[in-house]
C-alpha cells in the first residue's frame, strides 16, 4: 500500500509581490509518490493560479516512509551504583 510513497519536503523560493527584488522561503511537506510527485505538482499549480508571488525555484528532498530500522548494539555492560 505504501510502495512508492515518500515524505517529500520542498523548499520553495518565490518573489515577494510588492517587492520583486526580495525572495521569500516557504517550506512544504507532504507524503507523495515518486518520481512524478502528483501532490506537489498540484500544489505548485494552485500556487501559480491563486497566489501573487511568482515562483523562483523549488528544491526537493525525499525520505522513504518505511525504512529498515537501525539498532546500535552495545559491546559492553556497565553497572552503576
CORTAMO-V83337 format. One line per field, one symbol per residue. ss: DSSP state (H for helix, E for strand, - for the rest). A space follows every 50 residues. Layout:
BEGIN
ss: ???
END
This chain:
BEGIN
ss: ----EEEEEEEEEEE-------EEEEEEEEEEE----HHHHHHHHHHHHH ----EEEEEEEEEE-----------------
END
